């Protein structure tokens, strides 16, 4: 039996074209190992062609944005989506939070603006995904036995997904659940195995090791519970440190089936009433607060209404400008560019053009 509603996008940024000192090759291995268990009919049962993996050069900014767009185009409301990111996360020199990509650059120890997956861009892409069951798993802020290094003497571990960013991501649709490898202020230990400690526990849980069946399915909350206790105990025992995987969810949202349980062939009605046990790192977010953050972060993509690049972009603010990237939408009073193939320049709209500079429309005029 296949988990036909399952779709996955797995990203492992193991190498960096411009900043090789940031390389964490195991991130690519993690993504590939996770793809293997998701596609395995003896375990999760995802159709093989519905599991996309991006790693190394394939995990570029353009590649990731294109894969997110493709996911938004092919999934429906009844589908289940698993998004996985393993790499670095940190603040940019523009003050926004970024997940790194293969072509990320650093500026003053921060991510150079526009050279990674910016929080507002990520929010916009998730809003285009219609699935009402989406699990986002983020394994960032890596530490090794001690830590990888940024240059000879300066340690670099990055920053875990900040609580406000996680809350904003929940505003992108119904049934969003986020699991991060650690809380803010903590680090995600790589360990000494073939996979990072967190991803090894994730793969084990998806294989039914340390998890239980919910009428033939594996629950997102049961998977989280396994991750929390496994990682918290392992890191405390091996390193004398604290790493607590965190579950972030909107108040009132319950679990959903994330995969088949050990390739189950007899399925019942999924039990969506269970909750994670007390004492785990569960953070419930007020829906109105999440929506406010999501709107603000997407609106602040440029700070002045401009977007550096990308399809389906939104420029919000007086005189919004789309720089590089095709438009596919209408323009409203908030200067939103979303359909129709035009560009907006200081109040002027071209009927069908691509904006390639700061003062020129190459097609269609405007």
C-alpha positions as CSV (number, residue, x, y, z in Angstrom):
1,X,0.0,0.0,0.0
2,X,1.2,3.5,-0.8
3,X,0.8,6.7,1.1
4,X,-0.5,8.3,-2.1
5,X,-1.2,11.7,-0.5
6,X,2.4,12.1,0.6
7,X,4.7,14.7,-1.0
8,X,8.1,15.6,0.3
9,X,10.8,18.2,-0.5
10,X,14.1,17.4,1.3
11,X,16.9,19.9,1.3
12,X,20.4,19.2,2.5
13,X,22.8,22.1,2.0
14,X,26.1,20.2,2.5
15,X,28.5,22.5,0.5
16,X,28.8,26.2,-0.2
17,X,30.1,27.6,-3.5
18,X,31.4,30.9,-2.0
19,X,31.9,30.0,1.6
20,X,33.5,26.5,1.8
21,X,34.3,26.9,5.5
22,X,30.6,26.5,6.1
23,X,30.5,23.1,4.5
24,X,28.6,20.4,6.5
25,X,28.6,17.5,4.0
26,X,26.5,15.3,6.3
27,X,23.6,17.6,5.6
28,X,23.3,16.2,2.1
29,X,23.7,12.6,3.4
30,X,20.8,13.4,5.9
31,X,18.5,14.5,3.1
32,X,19.3,11.4,0.9
33,X,18.8,9.0,3.8
34,X,15.4,10.6,4.7
35,X,14.3,10.2,1.0
36,X,15.2,6.5,1.2
37,X,12.9,5.8,4.2
38,X,10.1,7.9,2.8
39,X,10.1,6.1,-0.5
40,X,10.4,2.7,1.1
41,X,7.1,0.8,0.8
42,X,8.1,-1.2,3.9
43,X,8.0,2.0,5.9
44,X,6.5,5.3,4.9
45,X,5.1,4.4,1.5
46,X,5.5,7.8,-0.3
47,X,5.4,7.4,-4.1
48,X,9.0,7.7,-5.3
49,X,8.2,10.5,-7.8
50,X,6.6,12.6,-5.1
51,X,9.8,12.8,-3.1
52,X,12.2,15.5,-4.3
53,X,15.7,15.8,-2.9
54,X,18.0,18.9,-3.3
55,X,21.6,18.8,-2.1
56,X,24.9,20.5,-2.8
57,X,24.8,22.5,-6.0
58,X,21.1,21.5,-6.5
59,X,20.2,23.3,-3.3
60,X,20.8,26.7,-4.7
61,X,18.6,29.6,-4.0
62,X,17.0,29.4,-7.4
63,X,16.7,25.6,-7.2
64,X,14.9,25.7,-3.8
65,X,12.5,28.5,-4.9
66,X,11.7,26.5,-8.1
67,X,11.1,23.3,-6.1
68,X,8.8,25.1,-3.7
69,X,6.9,26.6,-6.6
70,X,6.5,23.2,-8.2
71,X,5.3,21.7,-4.9
72,X,2.6,24.5,-4.7
73,X,1.5,23.7,-8.2
74,X,1.1,19.9,-7.8
75,X,-0.4,19.4,-4.4
76,X,-4.0,19.7,-3.4
77,X,-5.9,20.4,-0.1
78,X,-6.2,16.7,0.7
79,X,-2.4,16.0,0.4
80,X,0.2,15.8,3.1
81,X,3.5,17.6,2.6
82,X,6.8,17.0,4.5
83,X,9.4,19.8,4.1
84,X,12.8,19.1,5.5
85,X,15.8,21.4,5.7
86,X,19.3,20.6,6.9
87,X,21.9,23.3,6.7
88,X,22.7,26.6,8.4
89,X,20.2,29.2,9.5
90,X,21.2,32.7,10.6
91,X,20.3,36.4,10.4
92,X,21.2,38.4,7.3
93,X,22.9,41.7,7.1
94,X,19.4,43.2,6.5
95,X,18.2,41.9,9.8
96,X,15.9,39.2,8.4
97,X,16.3,35.5,9.1
98,X,17.6,33.2,6.3
99,X,18.0,29.5,5.7
100,X,21.3,29.1,3.7
101,X,21.6,27.8,0.2
102,X,24.5,26.5,-1.8
103,X,25.2,30.0,-3.2
104,X,24.9,31.8,0.1
105,X,27.5,34.5,0.7
106,X,28.5,36.1,4.1
107,X,28.8,39.8,4.8
108,X,30.4,40.7,8.1
109,X,29.7,37.3,9.5
110,X,26.0,37.5,8.5
111,X,24.2,36.2,5.4
112,X,24.4,38.7,2.6
113,X,21.0,40.0,1.7
114,X,19.3,38.0,-1.0
115,X,21.8,35.2,-1.0
116,X,19.7,32.6,0.9
117,X,16.1,31.7,1.5
118,X,14.7,34.7,3.2
119,X,11.9,34.3,5.7
120,X,9.4,36.4,3.8
121,X,10.1,34.5,0.6
122,X,9.6,31.2,2.4
123,X,6.3,32.4,3.9
124,X,5.1,33.5,0.4
125,X,5.9,30.0,-1.1
126,X,4.2,28.1,1.8
127,X,1.1,30.2,1.3
128,X,0.9,28.9,-2.3
129,X,0.9,25.3,-1.0
130,X,-2.8,24.3,-0.7
131,X,-2.2,21.1,1.4
132,X,-4.0,21.3,4.8
133,X,-1.4,19.0,6.4
134,X,2.1,20.2,6.2
135,X,5.0,19.3,8.5
136,X,8.1,21.4,8.3
137,X,11.3,19.9,9.9
138,X,14.3,22.2,10.3
139,X,17.7,20.9,11.4
140,X,19.9,24.1,11.6
141,X,22.5,25.6,13.9
142,X,24.9,22.7,13.8
143,X,27.5,21.8,16.4
144,X,29.9,18.9,16.0
145,X,31.9,17.4,18.8
146,X,32.6,21.0,19.5
147,X,31.7,23.1,16.5
148,X,32.6,23.6,12.9
149,X,34.7,26.7,12.3
150,X,34.3,29.8,10.3
151,X,38.0,30.4,9.5
152,X,40.8,29.2,11.6
153,X,39.7,30.4,15.0
154,X,36.1,31.7,14.8
155,X,33.4,29.2,15.6
156,X,30.3,29.4,13.4
157,X,27.1,27.5,14.3
158,X,24.4,29.8,13.1
159,X,21.0,30.5,14.7
160,X,18.1,28.1,15.1
161,X,14.7,29.0,13.5
162,X,13.6,32.0,15.7
163,X,10.3,31.7,17.5
164,X,8.7,34.7,15.6
165,X,9.7,33.2,12.2
166,X,8.3,29.8,13.1
167,X,5.1,31.4,14.3
168,X,4.8,33.4,11.0
169,X,5.3,30.2,9.0
170,X,2.3,28.7,10.8
171,X,0.1,31.4,9.3
172,X,0.6,30.1,5.7
173,X,-2.3,27.7,5.8
174,X,-4.3,25.1,7.7
175,X,-2.7,22.2,9.6
176,X,0.9,23.5,9.7
177,X,3.2,21.9,12.2
178,X,6.9,22.7,12.7
179,X,9.6,20.6,14.4
180,X,13.0,22.2,14.9
181,X,16.0,20.2,16.0
182,X,16.6,22.5,19.0
183,X,15.2,25.5,20.8
184,X,16.5,29.0,20.4
185,X,19.8,29.4,22.2
186,X,20.7,25.7,21.7
187,X,22.7,23.8,19.1
188,X,21.9,20.8,17.1
189,X,24.7,18.3,17.6
190,X,26.1,16.5,14.6
191,X,27.6,13.6,16.5
192,X,29.9,10.9,15.1
193,X,27.5,8.7,13.1
194,X,26.7,8.5,9.4
195,X,23.8,10.9,10.0
196,X,23.4,13.8,12.4
197,X,21.9,12.8,15.7
198,X,18.6,14.5,14.9
199,X,18.2,13.0,11.5
200,X,19.2,9.5,12.7
201,X,16.4,9.8,15.3
202,X,14.0,11.0,12.6
203,X,14.8,8.1,10.2
204,X,14.5,5.7,13.1
205,X,11.1,7.1,14.1
206,X,9.8,6.9,10.5
207,X,10.9,3.2,10.4
208,X,8.8,2.6,13.5
209,X,11.7,2.4,16.0
210,X,10.6,4.2,19.1
211,X,7.2,5.2,17.6
212,X,3.8,3.5,17.6
213,X,1.0,3.1,15.2
214,X,-2.1,5.2,15.0
215,X,-4.4,2.8,13.1
216,X,-1.7,2.1,10.5
217,X,-0.4,5.6,10.3
218,X,2.4,7.5,12.0
219,X,1.3,10.7,13.8
220,X,3.2,13.9,13.5
221,X,2.9,14.3,17.3
222,X,4.1,10.8,18.0
223,X,7.1,11.4,15.7
224,X,7.9,14.5,17.6
225,X,7.6,12.8,21.0
226,X,10.1,10.2,19.9
227,X,12.5,12.9,18.6
228,X,12.3,14.9,21.8
229,X,13.1,12.2,24.3
230,X,15.7,10.5,22.1
231,X,17.7,13.7,21.4
232,X,17.3,15.2,24.8
233,X,18.7,12.1,26.5
234,X,21.4,11.4,23.9
235,X,22.9,14.9,23.9
236,X,22.7,15.1,27.7
237,X,24.5,11.8,28.1
238,X,27.1,12.2,25.4
239,X,27.9,15.9,25.7
240,X,26.5,17.1,29.0
241,X,24.6,19.7,27.1
242,X,20.9,20.5,26.3
243,X,19.3,20.0,23.0
244,X,15.5,19.9,23.0
245,X,13.6,19.5,19.7
246,X,10.7,21.9,19.7
247,X,7.2,21.5,18.3
248,X,5.5,24.7,17.2
249,X,1.8,24.6,16.4
250,X,-1.2,26.9,16.3
251,X,-3.5,26.7,19.3
252,X,-6.2,24.1,18.5
253,X,-4.4,22.3,15.7
254,X,-4.1,18.6,16.3
255,X,-1.8,16.0,14.7
256,X,-2.2,14.4,11.3
257,X,-0.8,11.3,9.7
258,X,2.6,12.0,8.3
259,X,3.3,8.5,6.8
260,X,2.3,4.9,6.9
261,X,3.5,3.0,10.0
262,X,5.9,0.3,8.9
263,X,4.2,-0.1,5.5
264,X,0.8,-0.9,7.0
265,X,-1.7,-2.5,4.6
266,X,-4.7,-2.4,6.9
267,X,-5.7,1.2,7.8
268,X,-8.3,2.6,10.2
269,X,-9.5,6.1,11.0
270,X,-6.6,8.2,12.1
271,X,-6.8,9.3,15.8
272,X,-6.3,13.1,15.8
273,X,-7.0,13.6,19.5
274,X,-3.6,12.6,21.0
275,X,-1.3,15.3,22.4
276,X,2.4,15.3,23.1
277,X,3.2,14.5,26.7
278,X,3.7,17.2,29.3
279,X,7.3,18.4,29.7
280,X,8.2,18.3,26.1
281,X,9.2,21.5,24.2
282,X,5.8,22.3,22.8
283,X,5.0,25.9,21.9
284,X,1.4,26.9,21.0
285,X,1.0,30.1,19.0
286,X,-2.1,32.3,18.9
287,X,-3.4,32.3,15.3
288,X,-3.9,36.1,15.2
289,X,-0.4,36.7,16.3
290,X,1.0,34.2,13.7
291,X,-1.0,35.9,11.0
292,X,0.2,39.4,12.0
293,X,3.9,38.2,11.9
294,X,3.4,36.4,8.6
295,X,1.9,39.5,6.9
296,X,4.6,41.7,8.3
297,X,7.6,39.5,7.3
298,X,6.2,39.0,3.8
299,X,5.6,42.8,3.5
300,X,9.1,43.5,4.6
301,X,10.8,41.5,1.9
302,X,12.6,44.6,0.7
303,X,12.0,47.2,3.4
304,X,11.1,49.7,0.7
305,X,8.8,47.8,-1.6
306,X,11.4,46.1,-3.8
307,X,12.1,42.4,-4.4
308,X,15.5,41.4,-5.6
309,X,14.4,38.4,-7.7
310,X,12.0,35.6,-8.0
311,X,8.7,34.5,-9.6
312,X,5.4,35.2,-7.9
313,X,7.0,37.9,-5.8
314,X,5.1,40.5,-3.9
315,X,6.3,44.1,-3.5
316,X,4.5,45.9,-0.8
317,X,4.8,49.6,-0.1
318,X,4.8,52.8,-2.0
319,X,6.6,52.4,-5.3
320,X,7.2,48.7,-5.1
321,X,9.6,47.4,-7.7
322,X,10.2,43.9,-9.0
323,X,13.9,43.5,-10.0
324,X,14.6,40.4,-12.1
325,X,12.0,37.7,-12.2
326,X,8.7,37.2,-14.1
327,X,5.4,38.3,-12.7
328,X,2.3,36.1,-12.8
329,X,-0.4,38.2,-11.1
330,X,-2.5,41.3,-10.7
331,X,-1.6,44.6,-9.2
332,X,-3.7,46.0,-6.4
333,X,-3.7,49.0,-4.2
334,X,-1.0,47.4,-2.0
335,X,1.3,47.3,-5.1
336,X,1.2,43.5,-5.2
337,X,2.6,41.9,-8.3
338,X,1.3,38.4,-8.6
339,X,-0.1,37.7,-12.1
340,X,-0.2,38.9,-15.7
341,X,3.5,39.3,-16.6
342,X,3.9,43.0,-15.9
343,X,6.2,45.1,-13.8
344,X,5.4,47.9,-11.4
345,X,7.6,51.0,-11.4
346,X,6.7,53.9,-9.1
347,X,3.0,53.6,-10.1
348,X,3.4,52.7,-13.7
349,X,2.4,49.2,-14.9
350,X,3.6,47.6,-18.1
351,X,1.1,45.3,-19.9
352,X,3.6,42.6,-20.5
353,X,7.2,43.1,-19.6
354,X,10.1,41.9,-17.5
355,X,11.9,44.5,-15.4
356,X,15.6,44.0,-15.6
357,X,17.1,47.1,-14.1
358,X,15.9,50.0,-12.0
359,X,14.6,52.1,-14.9
360,X,14.0,49.9,-17.9
361,X,11.3,47.6,-19.2
362,X,12.6,45.3,-21.9
363,X,9.3,44.0,-23.1
364,X,5.9,45.5,-23.4
365,X,6.8,49.0,-22.4
366,X,5.5,50.8,-19.3
